[in-house]
Amino acid sequence: GRSNGLTAPNGVAQQRVIRAALANAGASPDQVVYIEAHGTGTPLGDPIEIGALRAVFGDRDNPCAVGSVKTNIGHLEAAAGVASLIKVVLSLQHGEIPGQLHFKRLNPAIELGSLEIADHARPFPEGGLAGVSSFGFGGTNAHAILSAAPPVSAESVAGRSLSLLTLSARSPELLQRLAAS
């Protein structure tokens, strides 16, 4: 995904990696109800990213919400993608798409089409999928498709006889104290 610099991502490369992630997941674009965008907030980069998302997710009857964790915690550089992944896992776990913190107005260069900014908290639709986009300094593009974990029944847990708890400490003495506690 070679680009023209850090603030100008490669939209065509983004489209390719998103389509590949959808194919690997065996999913169609209309199954994705939320996208955690890289969303750096740059005047040039965000319109390119949203344009790539629109090209893949197209016009649809059900809007697809878009957000970015960077409005909450800033840009974590190399860890930005992990923060986005954690946010989406928590969204799926709690069944809620969080609203965008500090969102005031849309960049006038962005055309959302059937995408919409997640400007308020809303329920995560049952069975819906989420996409996570992340870009790197050297033009690296990554996209993952996530779904909620399947429910665990009480019967499946009741049959377990053993569990493993791993402990770690800096010294044998501290390990013994930790184990005793």
TIPA-721647 format. One record per residue (C-alpha): residue number from 0; residue in three letters; x, y, z. Coordinates in steps of 0.5 Angstrom, whole numbers, plus 2048, in hexadecimal, padded with zeros to 3 digits. Example, Ala and Ser with C-alpha at 12.3 -4.5 7.8 and 13.67 -1.06 7.14 Angstrom:
2
+-----+------+-----+-----+-----+
! pos ! code !   x !   y !   z !
+-----+------+-----+-----+-----+
!   0 !  ALA ! 819 ! 7F7 ! 810 !
!   1 !  SER ! 81B ! 7FE ! 80E !
+-----+------+-----+-----+-----+
END
This chain:
181
+-----+------+-----+-----+-----+
! pos ! code !   x !   y !   z !
+-----+------+-----+-----+-----+
!   0 !  GLY ! 800 ! 800 ! 800 !
!   1 !  ARG ! 806 ! 805 ! 7FE !
!   2 !  SER ! 803 ! 80C ! 7FF !
!   3 !  ASN ! 805 ! 813 ! 7FF !
!   4 !  GLY ! 807 ! 814 ! 806 !
!   5 !  LEU ! 804 ! 813 ! 80D !
!   6 !  THR ! 7FE ! 818 ! 80C !
!   7 !  ALA ! 7FC ! 815 ! 805 !
!   8 !  PRO ! 7FA ! 80E ! 805 !
!   9 !  ASN ! 7F9 ! 809 ! 7FF !
!  10 !  GLY ! 7F2 ! 808 ! 7FE !
!  11 !  VAL ! 7F2 ! 803 ! 7F9 !
!  12 !  ALA ! 7F7 ! 7FF ! 7FD !
!  13 !  GLN ! 7F2 ! 800 ! 803 !
!  14 !  GLN ! 7EC ! 7FD ! 7FE !
!  15 !  ARG ! 7F0 ! 7F7 ! 7FC !
!  16 !  VAL ! 7F2 ! 7F5 ! 804 !
!  17 !  ILE ! 7EB ! 7F6 ! 806 !
!  18 !  ARG ! 7E8 ! 7F2 ! 800 !
!  19 !  ALA ! 7ED ! 7ED ! 802 !
!  20 !  ALA ! 7EB ! 7ED ! 809 !
!  21 !  LEU ! 7E4 ! 7EC ! 807 !
!  22 !  ALA ! 7E6 ! 7E6 ! 803 !
!  23 !  ASN ! 7EA ! 7E3 ! 808 !
!  24 !  ALA ! 7E4 ! 7E3 ! 80D !
!  25 !  GLY ! 7DF ! 7E1 ! 808 !
!  26 !  ALA ! 7DB ! 7E7 ! 809 !
!  27 !  SER ! 7D8 ! 7EC ! 805 !
!  28 !  PRO ! 7D8 ! 7F4 ! 806 !
!  29 !  ASP ! 7D1 ! 7F4 ! 808 !
!  30 !  GLN ! 7D2 ! 7F0 ! 80E !
!  31 !  VAL ! 7D7 ! 7F5 ! 811 !
!  32 !  VAL ! 7D3 ! 7FA ! 815 !
!  33 !  TYR ! 7D9 ! 7FE ! 819 !
!  34 !  ILE ! 7E0 ! 800 ! 816 !
!  35 !  GLU ! 7E5 ! 802 ! 81B !
!  36 !  ALA ! 7E9 ! 807 ! 816 !
!  37 !  HIS ! 7F0 ! 808 ! 817 !
!  38 !  GLY ! 7EE ! 810 ! 817 !
!  39 !  THR ! 7F4 ! 814 ! 818 !
!  40 !  GLY ! 7F0 ! 81A ! 818 !
!  41 !  THR ! 7F4 ! 81D ! 812 !
!  42 !  PRO ! 7F0 ! 821 ! 80D !
!  43 !  LEU ! 7F3 ! 81D ! 807 !
!  44 !  GLY ! 7F4 ! 816 ! 80A !
!  45 !  ASP ! 7ED ! 815 ! 80D !
!  46 !  PRO ! 7E9 ! 817 ! 806 !
!  47 !  ILE ! 7EE ! 812 ! 803 !
!  48 !  GLU ! 7EC ! 80D ! 808 !
!  49 !  ILE ! 7E4 ! 80E ! 808 !
!  50 !  GLY ! 7E5 ! 80E ! 800 !
!  51 !  ALA ! 7E8 ! 807 ! 800 !
!  52 !  LEU ! 7E3 ! 805 ! 805 !
!  53 !  ARG ! 7DD ! 807 ! 801 !
!  54 !  ALA ! 7E0 ! 804 ! 7FB !
!  55 !  VAL ! 7E0 ! 7FD ! 7FF !
!  56 !  PHE ! 7DA ! 7FE ! 803 !
!  57 !  GLY ! 7D6 ! 802 ! 7FD !
!  58 !  ASP ! 7CF ! 804 ! 7FE !
!  59 !  ARG ! 7CA ! 800 ! 802 !
!  60 !  ASP ! 7C4 ! 800 ! 806 !
!  61 !  ASN ! 7C7 ! 7FF ! 80D !
!  62 !  PRO ! 7CC ! 804 ! 80E !
!  63 !  CYS ! 7D2 ! 802 ! 811 !
!  64 !  ALA ! 7D5 ! 806 ! 817 !
!  65 !  VAL ! 7DC ! 809 ! 817 !
!  66 !  GLY ! 7E0 ! 80B ! 81D !
!  67 !  SER ! 7E8 ! 80B ! 81F !
!  68 !  VAL ! 7EB ! 80A ! 826 !
!  69 !  LYS ! 7F0 ! 810 ! 825 !
!  70 !  THR ! 7EA ! 815 ! 827 !
!  71 !  ASN ! 7EB ! 812 ! 82E !
!  72 !  ILE ! 7F2 ! 810 ! 82F !
!  73 !  GLY ! 7F6 ! 814 ! 829 !
!  74 !  HIS ! 7FB ! 810 ! 824 !
!  75 !  LEU ! 7FF ! 80B ! 827 !
!  76 !  GLU ! 803 ! 80A ! 821 !
!  77 !  ALA ! 805 ! 803 ! 821 !
!  78 !  ALA ! 800 ! 801 ! 826 !
!  79 !  ALA ! 7FA ! 804 ! 822 !
!  80 !  GLY ! 7F8 ! 7FE ! 81F !
!  81 !  VAL ! 7F8 ! 7FA ! 826 !
!  82 !  ALA ! 7F4 ! 800 ! 829 !
!  83 !  SER ! 7EF ! 7FF ! 823 !
!  84 !  LEU ! 7EE ! 7F8 ! 824 !
!  85 !  ILE ! 7ED ! 7F8 ! 82B !
!  86 !  LYS ! 7E8 ! 7FD ! 82B !
!  87 !  VAL ! 7E4 ! 7F9 ! 826 !
!  88 !  VAL ! 7E5 ! 7F3 ! 82A !
!  89 !  LEU ! 7E2 ! 7F6 ! 830 !
!  90 !  SER ! 7DC ! 7F9 ! 82B !
!  91 !  LEU ! 7DA ! 7F2 ! 829 !
!  92 !  GLN ! 7DB ! 7EF ! 830 !
!  93 !  HIS ! 7D6 ! 7F5 ! 833 !
!  94 !  GLY ! 7D1 ! 7F5 ! 82D !
!  95 !  GLU ! 7D2 ! 7FD ! 82C !
!  96 !  ILE ! 7D6 ! 801 ! 827 !
!  97 !  PRO ! 7D8 ! 807 ! 82B !
!  98 !  GLY ! 7D7 ! 80E ! 829 !
!  99 !  GLN ! 7DD ! 812 ! 826 !
! 100 !  LEU ! 7E0 ! 817 ! 82C !
! 101 !  HIS ! 7E1 ! 81E ! 82A !
! 102 !  PHE ! 7DE ! 81D ! 823 !
! 103 !  LYS ! 7DB ! 824 ! 821 !
! 104 !  ARG ! 7DA ! 824 ! 819 !
! 105 !  LEU ! 7DC ! 820 ! 813 !
! 106 !  ASN ! 7E2 ! 822 ! 80F !
! 107 !  PRO ! 7DF ! 826 ! 809 !
! 108 !  ALA ! 7E3 ! 822 ! 804 !
! 109 !  ILE ! 7E0 ! 81B ! 807 !
! 110 !  GLU ! 7DA ! 818 ! 803 !
! 111 !  LEU ! 7D7 ! 813 ! 808 !
! 112 !  GLY ! 7D2 ! 810 ! 803 !
! 113 !  SER ! 7CF ! 80A ! 807 !
! 114 !  LEU ! 7D4 ! 80A ! 80C !
! 115 !  GLU ! 7D3 ! 80E ! 812 !
! 116 !  ILE ! 7D7 ! 811 ! 818 !
! 117 !  ALA ! 7D6 ! 80D ! 81F !
! 118 !  ASP ! 7D4 ! 814 ! 822 !
! 119 !  HIS ! 7D0 ! 811 ! 828 !
! 120 !  ALA ! 7D0 ! 80A ! 82B !
! 121 !  ARG ! 7CC ! 805 ! 828 !
! 122 !  PRO ! 7CA ! 7FD ! 828 !
! 123 !  PHE ! 7CF ! 7F9 ! 824 !
! 124 !  PRO ! 7CA ! 7F5 ! 820 !
! 125 !  GLU ! 7CA ! 7EE ! 821 !
! 126 !  GLY ! 7CE ! 7EA ! 81D !
! 127 !  GLY ! 7D1 ! 7F0 ! 81A !
! 128 !  LEU ! 7D8 ! 7F0 ! 818 !
! 129 !  ALA ! 7DE ! 7F5 ! 819 !
! 130 !  GLY ! 7E4 ! 7F7 ! 815 !
! 131 !  VAL ! 7EA ! 7FA ! 818 !
! 132 !  SER ! 7EF ! 7FE ! 813 !
! 133 !  SER ! 7F6 ! 800 ! 815 !
! 134 !  PHE ! 7FB ! 803 ! 811 !
! 135 !  GLY ! 803 ! 804 ! 812 !
! 136 !  PHE ! 808 ! 809 ! 811 !
! 137 !  GLY ! 80B ! 805 ! 80B !
! 138 !  GLY ! 805 ! 804 ! 807 !
! 139 !  THR ! 802 ! 7FE ! 80B !
! 140 !  ASN ! 7FB ! 7FD ! 80B !
! 141 !  ALA ! 7F7 ! 7F8 ! 80F !
! 142 !  HIS ! 7F0 ! 7F6 ! 810 !
! 143 !  ALA ! 7ED ! 7F1 ! 814 !
! 144 !  ILE ! 7E5 ! 7EE ! 815 !
! 145 !  LEU ! 7E3 ! 7ED ! 81B !
! 146 !  SER ! 7DC ! 7E9 ! 81E !
! 147 !  ALA ! 7DA ! 7E8 ! 825 !
! 148 !  ALA ! 7DC ! 7E2 ! 829 !
! 149 !  PRO ! 7D7 ! 7DC ! 829 !
! 150 !  PRO ! 7D3 ! 7DC ! 82F !
! 151 !  VAL ! 7D6 ! 7D7 ! 834 !
! 152 !  SER ! 7D1 ! 7D2 ! 837 !
! 153 !  ALA ! 7D1 ! 7D0 ! 83F !
! 154 !  GLU ! 7D1 ! 7C9 ! 83D !
! 155 !  SER ! 7D7 ! 7CA ! 839 !
! 156 !  VAL ! 7DB ! 7CD ! 83F !
! 157 !  ALA ! 7D8 ! 7C8 ! 844 !
! 158 !  GLY ! 7DC ! 7C2 ! 841 !
! 159 !  ARG ! 7E3 ! 7C5 ! 842 !
! 160 !  SER ! 7E7 ! 7C2 ! 848 !
! 161 !  LEU ! 7ED ! 7C6 ! 847 !
! 162 !  SER ! 7EF ! 7CD ! 846 !
! 163 !  LEU ! 7F6 ! 7D0 ! 845 !
! 164 !  LEU ! 7F8 ! 7D7 ! 849 !
! 165 !  THR ! 7FF ! 7D9 ! 847 !
! 166 !  LEU ! 803 ! 7DE ! 84C !
! 167 !  SER ! 809 ! 7E2 ! 84A !
! 168 !  ALA ! 80D ! 7E6 ! 84F !
! 169 !  ARG ! 814 ! 7E9 ! 84F !
! 170 !  SER ! 817 ! 7E4 ! 855 !
! 171 !  PRO ! 815 ! 7DD ! 858 !
! 172 !  GLU ! 813 ! 7E1 ! 85E !
! 173 !  LEU ! 80E ! 7E6 ! 85B !
! 174 !  LEU ! 80C ! 7E0 ! 857 !
! 175 !  GLN ! 80A ! 7DC ! 85E !
! 176 !  ARG ! 807 ! 7E2 ! 860 !
! 177 !  LEU ! 803 ! 7E3 ! 85A !
! 178 !  ALA ! 800 ! 7DC ! 85A !
! 179 !  ALA ! 7FE ! 7DC ! 861 !
! 180 !  SER ! 7FA ! 7E2 ! 860 !
+-----+------+-----+-----+-----+
END
